[in-house]
Amino acid sequence: MGLIRLLVFGFLGLSIAYLAISFYSRSIRKEKLEDRWVEDHPGDGDSPEREAFIHDGMVEYQSGIRPKLILLVYVIPALAALLLLYLINFF
């Protein structure tokens, strides 16, 4: 029962960490796209072209490698726990 509780709460904790990192990374990317737009088009505030530029940049971001690397939030702690379990029990 203790192992199941550890797995459930561990998964919940890692899910919260994943969501926080994912939202943070997306916001940083969006901010960089907005800054790039301002540099290339000074004085152009809220135009449909700006929104299309940011939307296209975010679609490109989603298909990139960074969102996939954020999934390592689940993998690395699990591997570390398994390694620790192995080292404690067999050495």
Number of C-alpha atoms within 10 A of each C-alpha: 6 7 8 9 10 11 13 12 12 15 14 12 12 18 15 12 15 17 14 11 16 16 12 12 16 16 13 12 16 17 13 14 19 17 12 14 18 14 11 10 11 9 8 12 10 8 9 9 11 17 13 11 16 20 14 13 16 17 11 10 16 13 10 11 9 13 15 10 9 16 16 12 15 16 11 11 13 16 11 11 11 12 11 11 11 11 10 9 7 6 5
